[in-house]
Amino acid sequence: MKGKRVKVAIIGGSGKMGRWFAARLKEEGRQVVITGRNQSKLRRVGRELGVATAANVAAVRGADAVLLSVPIESFEQVAAEIGPHLREGQVVVDITSIKVMPVAAMRRYFPAGTALGAHALFGPGARSLVNQNFILTPTDAAEKALAAKVRRCLEDRGARVSLMSPGKHDEMMTVILGLAHYIALVSADALLSLGGLEEMAGAGGITFKVLLTLVESVVSEDPELYASLQMNLPGLARVEGLFQEKAGLWAKIVAEGDRARLIRRMRTLRREMKKATADFGQAYENMYRLVEWR
């Protein structure tokens, strides 16, 4: 990101992730202009960050590169709005959590620009790009060339970057995001229904603290974002149905008092997890690091 001082328009820059990228880009000497749906919020964020604000079309017209950080539900509408105003070769990168639909929309509405699907797999609480995961989803030669440049830029800053198709990305996110969020939401609902959460939090050991960390990290975030993911990730109902089936099986083992079966199944899981997970033996130590970092 060094060299010529380029201007970057962040569509949706008043949101949490848009704001995060705006702050990082400004730190690196970029000219940044942000847009947002709520004008009073947009003006406030612009003042806080010390960056310019504008409407979508005006921001795009004056920018060298465009970053799209908008809700899934409004993505196509925004793409249709700004598409006619892109210049030949103008770079557009979207960072939505789902890729098939946004990438298809960009190909449809951005014939003049070079668009790249990307996903930053971290939240606005991240302190930097170091050790953060990114996925890039190029679909043709021009996008692959852009992805190579973006990859070098991110890796120079300590990020970890993977390339895959939009479809593969969404399949993976169904489990990585969809199932993880579902487990957190159901756990929160169950814990609050049981009561005494404050007392349990004070008395809980490391495993319970990690569970609470997961629960709080999801419940404290924007419900609209999580609703978008739950409603749009492909095959998520099937994955959540499998989880319910497995939960029922384990509950049945406990209800029947079948100690030997529980031990057998747990040993099988341990054996299979050890094959599938490179740092399996460090999990307990990692839990302590997670809670201490928090």
Secondary structure, 3 states (H helix, E strand, C coil): CCCCCCEEEEECCCCHHHHHHHHHHHHCCCEEEECCCCHHHHHHHHHHHCCEECCHHHHHHCCCEEEECCCHHHHHHHHHHHHHHCCCCCEEEECCCCCHHHHHHHHHHCCCCEEEEEEECCCCCCCCCCCCEEEECCCCHHHHHHHHHHHHHHHHCCCEEEECCHHHHHHHHHHHHHHHHHHHHHHHHHHHHHCCHHHHHHHCCHHHHHHHHHHHHHHCCCHHHHHHHHHHCCCHHHHHHHHHHHHHHHHHHHHCCCHHHHHHHHHHHHHHHHHHCCCHHHHHHHHHHHHHHC
